Amino acid sequence: MKIFKCPNCSSTVFFENTQCVNCKNTLGYHWYTDKFAIPQTYNASFNNNLKFCFNHKYSVCNWLIEQSSQK
């Protein structure tokens, strides 16, 4: 099992996490960088162009995609 780090506080994050247990930031997995990120819509101090995929609203996916993507 791969272990990740929160981009805000560097606490341990597991692949299934959608929130950091330490700093409470909303997290998503960015497949391109193979790291967790905080979408800008959830924390404006993180300047990125990421959003959750379409399936996030069903609580079945934590992957991030580019804002310009249709899905």
C-alpha positions, 0 to 999 in steps of 0.5 A, spaced: 500 500 500 502 506 497 502 512 503 502 519 501 503 526 504 498 531 505 500 537 501 498 542 506 501 539 513 505 533 510 501 528 515 500 521 512 494 520 507 492 514 505 489 513 498 482 512 500 482 519 504 478 525 502 480 529 508 486 530 512 485 527 519 490 533 521 489 539 518 482 537 515 483 540 508 479 536 503 484 532 498 484 529 492 488 524 488 492 527 482 493 521 477 498 525 473 503 527 479 501 521 483 500 525 489 494 528 493 492 535 492 487 540 495 483 543 489 483 550 489 475 551 490 476 548 497 482 552 499 484 558 495 491 559 497 492 552 493 493 555 486 492 550 481 487 548 476 484 542 479 477 539 480 474 533 482 471 528 477 464 527 476 463 521 480 465 525 486 458 527 488 456 520 489 462 519 494 465 513 490 471 517 487 477 522 489 481 523 483 482 530 481 482 532 473 483 539 470 478 544 470 477 545 463 476 537 462 468 535 461 468 530 466 
